Amino acid sequence: MEKSGFRVEQIWSQRGDAHNNLFELVSALGRYVASKKDGAAGGNGRRSWSDRWQVNAARTASEVIYYPLGLVGDPWLGKKGLQPELVAIARV
């Protein structure tokens, strides 16, 4: 932004519409394991990873588990710029 002539006044990140970090980690691991199984089986036409009922159950469980951690962790991650949505306030 500064290279484009803007003066950054504030910058932070926030969770936004993304899933919580715990779910994203478990989801990535699940996709990795599923891709290894599909590769070994020759890709047998299974539904995509996100369509499986187990993913929806894991998403709901992770929201419940992550909630108390998120109250402390999300603001800290936001200040460090580690959340998925970047917010910046700048002037010309």
GIJO-V967237 format. One record per helix or strand of 3 or more residues. SS is the DSSP state (h for helix, s for strand). FROM is the first residue (numbers start at 1). TO is the last residue. Records with the same first field share a line. If there is no record, write none. Layout:
SS = FROM-TO  FROM-TO
This chain:
h = 2-4  21-41  49-51  53-79
s = 7-14  85-91
